[in-house]
Amino acid sequence: MILESKITCPKCGHSAVEAMPTNACQWFYECKSCKTILKPLTGDCCVYCSYGTVACPPIQEGKSCCG
């Protein structure tokens, strides 16, 4: 399982590698550059599934996120 994902802000394009939580979903993420608060896109369970290079741990395991 991959526990880090590079999350990219759609507003300013800033990217950062972040450690994903394994026991909870992350519904909000504040861009370290422009301070925009990211939320999951419709149909996605968390910000990593929407803006990251790697899906969150539950999705990687074939489970529903936060289920």
Buried (B, 14 or more C-beta within 10 A) or exposed (E): EEEEBEBBBEEEEEBEEBEBEEEEBBEEBEBEEEEBEBBBEEEBBBBBBBBBEBBBBBBEEEEEBEE
